[in-house]
Amino acid sequence: MLRIKLHILAFLLLFLGQNVTFALQNVTAELFGTANFGSVAAFGDFNSDKQTDIFIIRERSEVLIFLADSTSPYFKPKVQIKKDVLPKDTVITSVVPGDYDGDSQMDVLLTATIKSTKTTVFIFWGNNHTLEMSGFLTLNKNFTDEPLIMDFNGDMIPDVFGVTTPPATEICYLTDRNPTCHTALSSPVNMRIPHSNAFIDLNKDFTADLFLTTEGNMFEKWINKDGNFSKADVVSHPGVKIVGQSSFVDFDGDGNQDHLLPACSDDACQQSTIYLWRDSKQWVPVLSDFKQKETLWGFVPGNITHPLVLHHGDYNLDGFPDALVILRNTSGSGQRAFLLENVPCNNPSCESVGRMFHIHWDLTDLGAVQNAVVATFFDIYEDGILDMLVLSQPEGKNELIIHALKNNFEADAYFVKVMVLSGLCSNACPDDVKPFGVNQPGPYVMYTTVDSNGYLKNASAGQLSQSAHFSLQLPYTVLGLGRSANFLDHLFVGIPREPGDSVIRKQEWTAIIPNSQLIVIPFPHDQPRSWSAKLYLTPSNSVLLTAIALIGVCIFILVIIGILHWQEKKADDREKRQEAHRFHFDAM
């Protein structure tokens, strides 16, 4: 009977564990208190405390930096760019933190429109964890769209890339706070608006290339050869009416970056599909079934403020990136955010990829956010488990509401969290500033290891490959390892190289501990063997469970020892009484 009860208990625990695997918990009040409104625009460690802060736009005219804190509310607004600092009628469209002058302190770049469709760029310079409000720079170039922030010349200082006078592209360098702009590419490009350009490694050589979205929904690949970009390939869209924003992830875990594209076959988006571009020169659908019982859902066509986009992250740490997307009921009853889980392919259309997306319809807390317009991943508690931030648009209000959802992922999966810094200084930085956490576009990370079944497993990711139109990418990469607790056999990190440099800037680390954060400092840039890495360990649930089990075993052993000692003492007392009794009779 006891054995049957134990089997029932084990089954219930397994069943409950499976149910909480994808459970979410609303922690908005715990994080923001009553200040949970505005548009989340970017992430970055502004005050170099190894905790990621949140940049929020309010009223499209001012920026607040919510600094991570150890007491509730855990994100508090500290630094503010007020609307009276900027020119009149300025409408802020995006925020891109980074070190634009090479002093290893975080600056803040804003893009905005001022009474026109042209985009103006402002840069507020960082100074000892504050921003200089009086000496900000207004770039003397206006762009047709939000620029791409990338490291064009491989000096590990972010540059501004975009179209000023169509179809000519320009690159603006901001080194030493003295902007200089030059023609960027060897041939003109008719850029699409809104674009989804990316600075990402497209040929697996650990050097970031350039991906451009052009008019007519064409995609151009410019490969970085010897530090210079050369046009290599042009891809057309998959023959659809509405094309969303391109994104890049290692979808199938082969170490290559895959091009994902959400699209609609009709203007109303009643036929929605997510495509993946294969090297075999074809678009493969990895999600086309958007029907929940009798209800048909579809993509929101989007606009220049909030385009049709996928936000990626490895939600369950299985080594395959998942996605968050906004869908609307085609019958017109509202729109919500949904989690798309990366699962093995189960239909012939995606056999060549081997993976597909599966929509989770049953996430109650995620579905409770009505009129959602943006959903993205964010590691709220810096524990390597990606949580969610969802922005909703209440009826009759212009300001967005922020909802924070904690990921109560219970399965003891493992991860590695990697952040690559600029490496502009190592131990002797200006003003004794710690060079931790300054957002750096372009680095590329890949690992190889062996899973618990003995099979080779790898995954890759680019750091801050996109910056425009609320791409909301994190300043680090979180790579899931599944439930394998093995050491990472190899972890590779590559950075962009300077023009004329034919040597790939790549370094390898071995035997990396799972559930750790690795901060890579590539200093000097052209000497990978001299690069350093700081390792910070995040204990997994198994460590806590092992400690509890060990303490429990110790207590159990102590109880047994106590019982045996008590029984032995009781037997000794009984024997002493018997001896005393015998002595009494002998005396008589």
N, C-alpha and C positions, 0 to 999 in steps of 0.2 A: 504493500500500500504506500509506503514511504517513497519507494522508487517511482511509482506512478505520479505522486505529487511533485517529485523533483523534475520529472519529464515535463509535466504541465507548466511548472514555474519557468523552466528553461525556454519552453515554447513561447510563453507570454513575454519573457524578457526579449527574446529574439524579435517577436512581432512588434513590441513597443519600440525597440531599437530601430527597426526598419521604418516605423512611422515617423520618428523624430529625425531621421536622416535629413529630410528636406523641410524641417520645421523652421519657421521664422518667428521672431518676437519683435514687436514694435517698441523701440527704445528712444523715440524722438525726444520726449521730455527729459530723459536722462542725459541726452547729448546736447541739446540746444536750449532747453527750458522753454521760454516763450518766444525766443528769437528765431524760430524755425520758418523763416520766410525769406524769399529772394531766389535768385538763380545760381545754383552751384556751377562755377565756371572753370575751376582748376584745382589741383592739389599740389602741395609742396611743403617741405620743411623750412619754413621762413626763419625760425629762430634757432636752427641747428641743435635741437634737443633730441634728435632721432625719432621724433613723432611727427606724423604728417598732418599739416594744417589744411584748412579749406578756404578757398577764395570765393566769395559770394558777391554777385552784382545785385544791387537793389535799385529799383525804380529806373533801371537802365541808365543811371547817371552817377552812381557812386559804387565804390568797392570796399568791402569789409573783409579782413582776414581773421578767420576764427582759429585761434591758436589752441592746440590740444593741451589739456590740463589734467591733473590727477584727481580733481574734485568735481563733483556734479554742479552745474552742467559741464560736461567734459570738453566742450568747445565754446570758447568765449571770444567775442569780438574785441580785438585789441588795436589793430592798425586800420586806419580808414583813409581812403582817397575820396574826399568830399566833392560834391558836384560843383561847388563854387571855385575849386582849384582849376578846373578845366574850362575851356572856352564855352560861351553860351550856346545852348541848343546841341550840346554834345550828347550823342546816344552811344553808350558803350556796348559793343557787340561781343567782345571776348577778352579773356585775361590769360596771359602766358608767362608764368614765372620762369626765371633763369638768370644766369650770370652773364650779362651782355657786355660788361666792360673788363672782365677777366680778373677781378679782385677777390674772387671766391666768396663773395657775398651775394645773396639773392636780390635781384632786381625784379621789377614787375612791369611787363609790357602790356599795354592796353591797345585794342583796336576799337575804332569808333567811327561813326559817320557824323558830319556836321553840315546840316542843310543840303546834303547831296547823297548820291549813291556811292561816291568814292569813299574808300576806307583810309582813315588817318591813323598813324601809329604814334603812341606816346610811350616813353620809357621813364619810369620812376626809379631812381638809383637807390640801392640799399646801402645803409650805413649803420653798422653795429646793431642789427636786428630792428632797424627802423627804416622809414623811407624819407628821402629828401623831397619835401613838397614844393620847395621854391625853385629848385634847379632841375626840374624834369626836362627831358628832351622831346621835342616834337620833330619827327622825321620829316625831312623836306621832300619826301616822295609820297604821293597818294596812289593807292592800289585799287584795282577794279573789284577786288574781293579780299577777304581776310587772308593775310599772307601765311605761308608755311614757315615755321621756325625750324631751322635745320643747321647743321654744321657743314657749310658748303666747302670750305677750304681746309677742313681737318685740323684746325687749331684748338678744338674743344671749347670754343666760344660760340654760342648760338648766333646765327645770322638770320636775316629777314629776306625770304624769297617770295616773289610774286610778280604780277603783271601790272605795269604802270601805264604804258601806252600800248594797247593791243596791236599786234600779237607779240610784242617784245617782252621778254622776261628779264627781271633785274634781281641782283643780289646785293643787299646792303650789309656792310660790316660795321659794327659799333665799337670796335676795340678802342680802349682809352677814351670812350665817350665822344669820339670824333667820327661821325658817320660818313662813310664813303660808299657810293653805289656804282655798280658796273653791270654791263650786260652779262647775263648768267649763262645762257645756252647758245649753242652754235646755230640753231635754227629756230624760227618763230613758233609759238604755241598758242592756239586759240583755246584759252582755258574755259572750262565749264563753270558756271555760277549756279549754285554753290559747288565748289570743288571738294574733292576728298583726296588731295595729293598726300603722298607719304614719303618719308625718308627711312627706308627699310632695306635690309639685305634681301635681294631677289634671286641671287645665284649661289648662295651658301658659301661665300668666300670670307664671311665675317667683316665685310665692309659695306656700309649702308649705301644703297642705290637710290634712285629717284623715280617715283611712280607719279604720273600725271593723269588727271582726268580732263578730257578736252571736249569741245563742242561736238555734237553728234553722238555723244556718249561713247567716245572712243577712249582707249586707255593706252598710254605710252610708257614704255620702260626705258629709262636711261641708266645704263650700267656704269658704275664707277670703275674706270680702267686707269690705273696709275694715278689715282687722285683726280682724274677728269671724267666728266659725265659724257657718255656717248649713246646716242639713240640706238636701241637694239631691237625693239619689237613694238608692234602696234596691234592691239586687240579690240575687236568690235563688241558691242553689247549683245546679249543673247536674244535679240529680237523681241523686245518688250516695249510697253507704252511708257512706264514710269521706272526710272533707274534711281536707286538709292545711293547711299554713300558706300564706297569701297572700304573694306577693312582687311587686316592681315593678321593671321594667327597660324600656328602649326596645328591645323585641324585634325589631321590623321596621325600625328605623332611620328613623323618620319624625319624630323629635323629641318624640313623646308617650310618656308612661309607660304601659306595658301591664300589666294585672293577670294574673299567672300563678297557676294553682291546681293542685297535684297532688291526685289523688283516686282512690278505688277504688270500683268498682261493686258489690263484694261484701265481706263482712267479712274474708275471708282475703286480700284484695288480689291475687287471681289475675287480675283484670281491672283493670289500672292505666292511668291516662290523665293527661296534663298538658293542662289547658284554658287558653285565653286568652280574656278578655272583650273583645268588639268593641263599638264604639260603635253598631253595628247591633243592639244588644240581644240578642246571642246568645253562647253559649259555643262556641268553636272548638277542637277537639282539635289540638294541635301535636306530640303524641307518644302513640301508642296501641299500637305494636308493640314488645313487650318479649320477643320470642322470639329466642333465639340457637340456630340450627339446631333441635335437638329439645328444647332446654331452655327452659322458661318462667320468666322472672323477674318480680318485682313489687315494689311499694313495701313498706317495713316500716311497718305501721300507726302505730307510734310511741306515745309516752306524754308526760306533762307535762314530763318531764326532757329527753327527746330526741324532739320531735314530728316528724311527716313534713314535711320542708322541703327547698327547693331553695336552694343557695348559688350566687350568680351571679358571673361575671367573664368578661372577654373574653380567653379563653385564647390565641387565635391572632391577636389584634390586627387582626381584619378589620372591626371596627366594629359587630359583632353579638354581644351577650352570650351566653356559653355557661353551662353549669350543672354542678354536681356534686351527685350524689344517691346515697343508699344503697339498694341493691336486694338482695332475698333470693331465693334459688332456691326456687320454690314446691314443689319436691320435698323441701325441708328440709335441704339440704346446705350451709347457711351463707349469709352475706351479705357483700357487698363494695361498695366505692365505684366509681362509674362516671362517666365524663365524657360529658355531653350536648352535642354540638356544634350550634350554630345554623347551619343550612344552608338553601338554597333549597327550597321546597316541591316535592315530586314526587308528590303524590297529591291527588285532588279535595277531600278533607276540609279541607285547609288553604289552598285557593286564595285565599280572601278575605284571608288574612294574608300569604301570599307566602313565609313562612319556616316552618321546623319544626325539631324536635330530632332528631339522629341519635346513637344510642348507640355509643360506641367500645368494642367488646368486647375489643380486642387490646392494650390498654395493660398490658404485663406487670408493671411495677413497681407500678402502682396495683392490679392484680388480686392481687398477692402479699400484700397486707395483708388478712389474714383477720379475720372477725368485726368489720368496720368499723362504727362507729356514727355518726360525724360526719366530713364531708369539706368543706373550705372552701378558698378561694383566699387567697394571701398573697404579697406581693412580697418574697421573702426577701432578695435582694441589692440592692434599691432601684434596679433597672435598668428598671423599667416593664413587665417581663415577669412575669406572674402565675404563681407556683408553687403548690404544694398542701400543705396540712397535713391528715393523716388520723388520726383517733383510733380505736383498736381496743380491744375488751374481751376480754382473754385469759380463757379458761375457768378458773373457780375463783378469780378475782381481782376485787376491787372497783375498783381504780385503773385508769384508762385509760392506754394507751400512745400516745405521740405519734410519728408518722412524718412526716418532711419529704421531699417529692419536688420536685426541681428540674426546671423546665420547660426542656428543651433545644430551644427553638423556634429553628430555623435560618433560616427565611425572613426576609428583611430587611424586616419590616413596621414601621410607625411608630405612634406613640401621642402622647397628651398627658395628663399627670398633673396634676390640679388639686386643691389643698387650700384650702378657704376657712376662715379663722380667725374669731374672734369680733369683732375690730376694737374691743375695749373700750379698747385703748390702742395707740399706734403707736410713737413714738420715746421716749416718756416713761412707761414702765411702772413700777408699784410695785416697789421693791427691785431695780430695773434688770434685771428678768427679760425674757428674749427671748420674745415672744409666738408662738413657732413651735409648731405641732403640737397645740394643745389641742383635743380632739375637740369638734366643733360640729354639732349636728343641725339640719337644715332647709335649708341652701343648695342651690341648684339650678343645674346647669351644662349648657350646650348649645353645640355648635359647628356651623357650616356651612362647607363648603369644596367644592372641585371635585376629583373624582378624576382619575386618569391618563387616563381616557377622555372627560373633559369633562363628566361628569354631576354634578349637584348631590348632595352627600352630607352628611348631618347625623346627630347622635346626641345623646342627653341622659342625664343621671343625677342622682339626688338623693344628697345626702351624709348618711349615718347616719340613714336614714329609719325604721329599726326597731332596737329595743334589747333586747327581751325574748326569753326562751327560746332563748338561744344563736343569735341572728341572725348574729353574727360578721361584721358589716360593717366594712369598712376605713375609716379616718378620712380617706380621700381617694378620688377617683374616677380610674380609668384608662380613658380612651376610646381605642379603637383607630381607626387611620386607614387600615388596609390598606397596600398597597404604594405608595401615592401619597406622594411626598416634597414635595408642594406645601405652601406656607404655609397655615395656617388662615385663611380669609377673615374669619371672625367667631367670637369666643368670648364667650358671654354668661354672666354670673353674677348670680343673684338671691338675696336673703335675705328672711326673714320681716319683716313690718311690724307696727307697734304698732297697738292698737285705735284706730279713728277716723282712721287714716292711709290716704287713698285713693290716694296716689302709690305706684306700684310701685317697689321698690328694686332696680334692675337696672343693671348696667354692661356695657359692651361693649369688648373689646379686639380689635384687628385685626392681621393679619400675624404670628401666633404661629408660632414655629419648631417643626417636628415634633420628636419625641423630647425634649421639654422638660418640666420640672416647674414649674408656676405656683402660687405661694403668694399668695393674694389676701387683703389686709387691708382690710376694708370700714370705714374710719374717715374721717369720722364716718358713722354708719349711714344718716342721712337725706340725705346728700350724695354720691350715687354718683359724680359727676364728680371727687370728691376721693379716691376709693379708689385704693390703690396695689397693685401686683403685682410680686413678685420672681420672676425667671425663672432657672431653673437648667437647663442643657443637659446631656442624657445622650447622648453620641455613639452612633450606631448602628453596626451591623456594616459598613455601606458605607464609613464613615469609615476604619475599620481596613483594609478591603480596598483602598480607594483609596490609603492610605499605603503598604501593602505593594506594590501595583502600581507606584506612583511610585518607590519605592526600587528595585524590581526593574528598571524601565526605566532608572533612573540607573546601576545597576550594569552593565546590559547595554551601555549607551552607553560607559561607562568601559572595559569590556573591549574593545569595538570600537576605541575610541581607542587603547588600549594596544597592541592587535595592529597597527593601522595605524602607530603610532609605532615599534613594534619592526621592522616590515617596512621602514619608511622609513630607520631607522637602519642596518639591515642592508644596504640598497641603497647608502647613503652610504659605508659601510665598503668595500663591493665596488668602488665607483667610485674611492675613494681608493687602494685597492691597484692598480687598473688604471692610475691616473695615476702612481703611484710606479713601476710597472713600465715604463711608457713613458719616463719620465724617465731611468731607468737605461740603457735601450738608446740613447737619444739621446746620453747622455754618452759612450758608447763611440764 
